[in-house]
Amino acid sequence: MGGSYTIAGKAIPTYKISMFFIGAYAALGAAAIMKPKAPQAATPPIQASSSDEEAFIREFLAKAEADEKN
């Protein structure tokens, strides 16, 4: 078949070494994808220059959400 490497006194075929690394990469990739993510805020933060502006934005968003539900 192919060559082999001697690891800890045993001859390990190269195809088994490559299958081990492919499996390890697949397992690490699956673990990274399945890792729970931190919850994100429902809406982005409002960066208003004054409290009046922030109140206006909040009121506008509330009206827009109410119109969207109807």
Steps between C-alpha positions, in 0.01 A plus 500: 500500500689808611760595750470502874636689798625347820317657792555370854665188358213410266482540124204726419394512132483848349134460402405448867695810601326706230156364600573593863585858408200538270275370779663731753449805276138401438437457874658836581297668226176344623578602857569859391174518306290349781651715776225715654531866414447789738149645476482816296285801577167507319563849370820695454576761764364848438779754476320829536667832571229606750228343712231670288639339187511160671139538615395590145677196357345266757154645432549468124609138533204418725258651244670315215475166683133565581428580133689189392284276725175635352 
